Amino acid sequence: MTDISPQKRATAAERGLQRLIAGNERFVRGEAHFPTACKETLADMAKAQAPYATILGCSDSRVPPELIFDADLGELFIVRVAGNVVSREIMGSLQYARAHLQTPLFVVLGHEGCGAVKAALASKRQGVAHKRYIQMVLDTIVPGLPRLPAGLSDEERLSRSIEANVRWSMKQILDIPETQESIRKGNRLVGAVYEIATGHVRFL
């Protein structure tokens, strides 16, 4: 895909997004195909990978992108870390997907009830301290937490903060000049929140 025009790359990104949406709809309906593999398929994948989308998601065991998007082996390049936070290592993985795998679509996937965001809220609002390396993750989330009106329920506050955290990760990715250049060339970055109780992915 290195030589294709921005218009064709943008079309590929849109098609990728529609594949994710369709896969999630199958998952919600209970009609997911789920990944299967035979010797021929595995032999082909051993030669190379060509995912149509890259997903930065949370490590939460209830949010496996391959399953909730009903994607087969080799279709998604997935980077998972608590709170779908952005770090140098994460940026390196995303850069690899863009430069070497040529995926046209990038998705930041948060989820309802995210423990990392909940802990970051407690750290920000009540000064709750956590173990050193956990706190490092939370410190990455805190700057993106919004000022919210008083009187919100804890559930609503967490829900708004989770969406804000997705947008914060997106902003950090978009602030990189290479990302801006890739978007000018037709690549696409979108945010989404997975609703654990329903299985539905809500794109922002």
ROFISE-140878 format. One record per residue (C-alpha): residue number from 1; residue in three letters; chain; x, y, z negated. Coordinates in Angstrom, 1 decimal. Example, Ala and Ser with C-alpha at 12.3 -4.5 7.8 and 13.67 -1.06 7.14 Angstrom:
! residues 2
<1, "ALA", "A", <12.3, -4.5, -7.8>>;
<2, "SER", "A", <13.7, -1.1, -7.1>>;
This chain:
! residues 204
<1, "MET", "A", <0.0, 0.0, 0.0>>;
<2, "THR", "A", <3.1, 2.2, 0.0>>;
<3, "ASP", "A", <2.4, 3.6, 3.5>>;
<4, "ILE", "A", <-1.4, 4.1, 3.4>>;
<5, "SER", "A", <-3.0, 7.5, 3.5>>;
<6, "PRO", "A", <-4.4, 9.2, 0.5>>;
<7, "GLN", "A", <-7.9, 8.7, 1.9>>;
<8, "LYS", "A", <-7.4, 4.9, 2.2>>;
<9, "ARG", "A", <-5.8, 4.8, -1.3>>;
<10, "ALA", "A", <-8.8, 6.7, -2.7>>;
<11, "THR", "A", <-11.1, 4.3, -1.0>>;
<12, "ALA", "A", <-9.2, 1.4, -2.5>>;
<13, "ALA", "A", <-9.5, 3.0, -6.0>>;
<14, "GLU", "A", <-13.2, 3.4, -5.6>>;
<15, "ARG", "A", <-13.6, -0.2, -4.4>>;
<16, "GLY", "A", <-11.6, -1.3, -7.4>>;
<17, "LEU", "A", <-13.9, 0.7, -9.8>>;
<18, "GLN", "A", <-17.0, -0.9, -8.2>>;
<19, "ARG", "A", <-15.4, -4.4, -8.7>>;
<20, "LEU", "A", <-14.9, -3.6, -12.4>>;
<21, "ILE", "A", <-18.5, -2.3, -12.7>>;
<22, "ALA", "A", <-19.9, -5.4, -10.9>>;
<23, "GLY", "A", <-17.8, -7.8, -13.0>>;
<24, "ASN", "A", <-19.0, -6.2, -16.2>>;
<25, "GLU", "A", <-22.6, -6.4, -15.1>>;
<26, "ARG", "A", <-22.1, -10.1, -14.5>>;
<27, "PHE", "A", <-20.6, -10.5, -17.9>>;
<28, "VAL", "A", <-23.5, -8.6, -19.6>>;
<29, "ARG", "A", <-26.0, -10.8, -17.8>>;
<30, "GLY", "A", <-24.3, -14.0, -18.8>>;
<31, "GLU", "A", <-23.4, -14.8, -15.2>>;
<32, "ALA", "A", <-19.6, -14.3, -15.4>>;
<33, "HIS", "A", <-17.5, -16.6, -13.3>>;
<34, "PHE", "A", <-14.5, -16.4, -15.7>>;
<35, "PRO", "A", <-11.0, -17.1, -14.4>>;
<36, "THR", "A", <-10.3, -20.6, -13.0>>;
<37, "ALA", "A", <-7.1, -21.9, -11.5>>;
<38, "CYS", "A", <-6.0, -24.7, -9.3>>;
<39, "LYS", "A", <-2.5, -25.8, -8.3>>;
<40, "GLU", "A", <-2.8, -23.9, -5.0>>;
<41, "THR", "A", <-3.9, -20.7, -6.7>>;
<42, "LEU", "A", <-1.2, -20.9, -9.3>>;
<43, "ALA", "A", <1.4, -21.6, -6.7>>;
<44, "ASP", "A", <0.4, -18.5, -4.7>>;
<45, "MET", "A", <0.5, -16.3, -7.9>>;
<46, "ALA", "A", <4.0, -17.6, -8.7>>;
<47, "LYS", "A", <5.2, -15.8, -5.6>>;
<48, "ALA", "A", <3.9, -12.3, -6.4>>;
<49, "GLN", "A", <1.1, -10.3, -8.0>>;
<50, "ALA", "A", <-1.2, -7.8, -6.4>>;
<51, "PRO", "A", <-3.6, -6.5, -9.0>>;
<52, "TYR", "A", <-6.3, -4.1, -7.8>>;
<53, "ALA", "A", <-6.4, -2.2, -11.1>>;
<54, "THR", "A", <-4.3, -1.4, -14.2>>;
<55, "ILE", "A", <-6.0, -1.2, -17.5>>;
<56, "LEU", "A", <-4.6, 0.4, -20.7>>;
<57, "GLY", "A", <-6.7, -1.1, -23.5>>;
<58, "CYS", "A", <-6.8, -1.8, -27.2>>;
<59, "SER", "A", <-5.3, -5.0, -28.7>>;
<60, "ASP", "A", <-8.6, -5.8, -30.4>>;
<61, "SER", "A", <-9.3, -9.5, -30.0>>;
<62, "ARG", "A", <-12.9, -8.8, -29.0>>;
<63, "VAL", "A", <-12.0, -6.7, -26.0>>;
<64, "PRO", "A", <-10.2, -8.9, -23.4>>;
<65, "PRO", "A", <-10.4, -7.0, -20.1>>;
<66, "GLU", "A", <-10.2, -10.1, -17.9>>;
<67, "LEU", "A", <-13.4, -11.4, -19.5>>;
<68, "ILE", "A", <-15.5, -8.3, -19.9>>;
<69, "PHE", "A", <-14.7, -7.4, -16.2>>;
<70, "ASP", "A", <-15.1, -11.0, -15.1>>;
<71, "ALA", "A", <-11.8, -10.8, -13.3>>;
<72, "ASP", "A", <-9.7, -13.7, -12.0>>;
<73, "LEU", "A", <-6.1, -14.4, -12.7>>;
<74, "GLY", "A", <-3.8, -11.9, -11.0>>;
<75, "GLU", "A", <-6.5, -9.2, -10.4>>;
<76, "LEU", "A", <-5.8, -6.9, -13.3>>;
<77, "PHE", "A", <-2.5, -5.6, -14.7>>;
<78, "ILE", "A", <-3.2, -5.1, -18.4>>;
<79, "VAL", "A", <-1.3, -3.1, -21.0>>;
<80, "ARG", "A", <-2.8, -3.6, -24.5>>;
<81, "VAL", "A", <-1.8, -1.8, -27.7>>;
<82, "ALA", "A", <-3.7, -0.8, -30.9>>;
<83, "GLY", "A", <-5.9, 2.2, -30.2>>;
<84, "ASN", "A", <-5.0, 2.2, -26.5>>;
<85, "VAL", "A", <-2.3, 4.8, -27.4>>;
<86, "VAL", "A", <0.3, 6.2, -25.1>>;
<87, "SER", "A", <4.0, 5.8, -25.9>>;
<88, "ARG", "A", <7.2, 5.8, -23.8>>;
<89, "GLU", "A", <7.0, 2.0, -23.5>>;
<90, "ILE", "A", <3.4, 2.3, -22.4>>;
<91, "MET", "A", <4.3, 5.0, -19.9>>;
<92, "GLY", "A", <7.0, 2.7, -18.5>>;
<93, "SER", "A", <4.5, -0.1, -18.0>>;
<94, "LEU", "A", <2.1, 2.2, -16.2>>;
<95, "GLN", "A", <4.8, 3.6, -14.1>>;
<96, "TYR", "A", <5.8, 0.0, -13.1>>;
<97, "ALA", "A", <2.2, -0.7, -12.1>>;
<98, "ARG", "A", <2.1, 2.5, -10.0>>;
<99, "ALA", "A", <5.6, 2.2, -8.4>>;
<100, "HIS", "A", <6.0, -1.5, -7.9>>;
<101, "LEU", "A", <2.6, -3.1, -8.0>>;
<102, "GLN", "A", <0.9, -0.2, -6.1>>;
<103, "THR", "A", <-2.4, -0.4, -8.0>>;
<104, "PRO", "A", <-4.6, 2.5, -6.9>>;
<105, "LEU", "A", <-6.9, 2.5, -10.0>>;
<106, "PHE", "A", <-5.9, 3.1, -13.6>>;
<107, "VAL", "A", <-8.4, 2.7, -16.5>>;
<108, "VAL", "A", <-8.0, 3.8, -20.1>>;
<109, "LEU", "A", <-10.4, 1.4, -22.0>>;
<110, "GLY", "A", <-11.4, 2.2, -25.6>>;
<111, "HIS", "A", <-14.1, 0.4, -27.6>>;
<112, "GLU", "A", <-16.7, 1.0, -30.2>>;
<113, "GLY", "A", <-15.7, 0.3, -33.8>>;
<114, "CYS", "A", <-12.0, 0.8, -33.0>>;
<115, "GLY", "A", <-10.1, 0.2, -36.3>>;
<116, "ALA", "A", <-7.1, 2.3, -35.2>>;
<117, "VAL", "A", <-9.3, 5.3, -34.5>>;
<118, "LYS", "A", <-11.2, 4.8, -37.8>>;
<119, "ALA", "A", <-7.9, 4.6, -39.7>>;
<120, "ALA", "A", <-6.6, 7.7, -37.9>>;
<121, "LEU", "A", <-9.7, 9.6, -39.0>>;
<122, "ALA", "A", <-9.1, 8.5, -42.6>>;
<123, "SER", "A", <-5.5, 9.6, -42.3>>;
<124, "LYS", "A", <-6.5, 13.0, -41.0>>;
<125, "ARG", "A", <-9.5, 13.7, -43.1>>;
<126, "GLN", "A", <-8.6, 12.0, -46.5>>;
<127, "GLY", "A", <-4.9, 11.8, -46.2>>;
<128, "VAL", "A", <-5.0, 8.0, -46.4>>;
<129, "ALA", "A", <-1.5, 6.6, -46.1>>;
<130, "HIS", "A", <-0.7, 3.4, -44.2>>;
<131, "LYS", "A", <2.4, 1.2, -43.7>>;
<132, "ARG", "A", <5.1, 2.9, -41.7>>;
<133, "TYR", "A", <4.6, 1.3, -38.3>>;
<134, "ILE", "A", <0.9, 1.5, -38.5>>;
<135, "GLN", "A", <1.1, 5.1, -39.4>>;
<136, "MET", "A", <3.3, 5.7, -36.3>>;
<137, "VAL", "A", <0.4, 4.4, -34.2>>;
<138, "LEU", "A", <-2.1, 6.6, -36.1>>;
<139, "ASP", "A", <0.1, 9.7, -35.7>>;
<140, "THR", "A", <-0.2, 9.2, -31.9>>;
<141, "ILE", "A", <-4.0, 9.3, -32.2>>;
<142, "VAL", "A", <-4.5, 12.1, -34.7>>;
<143, "PRO", "A", <-3.6, 15.0, -32.3>>;
<144, "GLY", "A", <-6.4, 14.0, -30.0>>;
<145, "LEU", "A", <-9.1, 13.8, -32.6>>;
<146, "PRO", "A", <-11.6, 16.6, -32.1>>;
<147, "ARG", "A", <-13.0, 19.1, -34.6>>;
<148, "LEU", "A", <-16.5, 17.8, -35.3>>;
<149, "PRO", "A", <-19.5, 19.6, -36.9>>;
<150, "ALA", "A", <-20.2, 18.8, -40.5>>;
<151, "GLY", "A", <-23.2, 16.6, -41.3>>;
<152, "LEU", "A", <-22.4, 13.8, -38.7>>;
<153, "SER", "A", <-22.9, 10.3, -39.9>>;
<154, "ASP", "A", <-19.7, 8.2, -40.2>>;
<155, "GLU", "A", <-20.9, 6.1, -37.2>>;
<156, "GLU", "A", <-21.4, 9.2, -35.0>>;
<157, "ARG", "A", <-18.1, 10.7, -36.1>>;
<158, "LEU", "A", <-16.3, 7.5, -35.2>>;
<159, "SER", "A", <-18.1, 7.1, -31.9>>;
<160, "ARG", "A", <-17.2, 10.7, -30.8>>;
<161, "SER", "A", <-13.6, 10.2, -31.9>>;
<162, "ILE", "A", <-13.2, 7.0, -30.0>>;
<163, "GLU", "A", <-14.3, 8.7, -26.8>>;
<164, "ALA", "A", <-12.0, 11.6, -27.6>>;
<165, "ASN", "A", <-9.1, 9.2, -28.1>>;
<166, "VAL", "A", <-9.7, 7.8, -24.6>>;
<167, "ARG", "A", <-9.6, 11.3, -23.2>>;
<168, "TRP", "A", <-6.5, 12.1, -25.2>>;
<169, "SER", "A", <-4.7, 9.1, -23.7>>;
<170, "MET", "A", <-5.8, 10.1, -20.3>>;
<171, "LYS", "A", <-4.5, 13.7, -20.8>>;
<172, "GLN", "A", <-1.1, 12.4, -21.8>>;
<173, "ILE", "A", <-1.0, 10.2, -18.7>>;
<174, "LEU", "A", <-2.2, 13.1, -16.5>>;
<175, "ASP", "A", <0.4, 15.5, -18.0>>;
<176, "ILE", "A", <3.2, 13.5, -16.3>>;
<177, "PRO", "A", <4.2, 15.1, -13.0>>;
<178, "GLU", "A", <4.5, 11.6, -11.4>>;
<179, "THR", "A", <0.8, 10.9, -12.3>>;
<180, "GLN", "A", <-0.3, 14.2, -10.8>>;
<181, "GLU", "A", <1.6, 13.3, -7.6>>;
<182, "SER", "A", <0.1, 9.8, -7.5>>;
<183, "ILE", "A", <-3.4, 11.3, -7.8>>;
<184, "ARG", "A", <-2.7, 13.7, -4.9>>;
<185, "LYS", "A", <-1.8, 10.5, -3.0>>;
<186, "GLY", "A", <-5.3, 9.0, -3.7>>;
<187, "ASN", "A", <-4.7, 7.1, -6.9>>;
<188, "ARG", "A", <-7.4, 7.4, -9.6>>;
<189, "LEU", "A", <-7.5, 7.5, -13.4>>;
<190, "VAL", "A", <-10.8, 6.9, -15.3>>;
<191, "GLY", "A", <-11.8, 6.4, -18.9>>;
<192, "ALA", "A", <-14.2, 4.0, -20.4>>;
<193, "VAL", "A", <-15.6, 2.7, -23.7>>;
<194, "TYR", "A", <-16.6, -0.9, -24.3>>;
<195, "GLU", "A", <-19.7, -1.4, -26.4>>;
<196, "ILE", "A", <-19.0, -4.5, -28.4>>;
<197, "ALA", "A", <-22.5, -5.1, -29.4>>;
<198, "THR", "A", <-23.9, -5.2, -25.9>>;
<199, "GLY", "A", <-20.9, -6.1, -23.8>>;
<200, "HIS", "A", <-21.4, -3.1, -21.6>>;
<201, "VAL", "A", <-18.6, -0.8, -20.4>>;
<202, "ARG", "A", <-19.5, 2.8, -20.3>>;
<203, "PHE", "A", <-17.4, 4.8, -17.8>>;
<204, "LEU", "A", <-16.8, 8.4, -18.8>>;
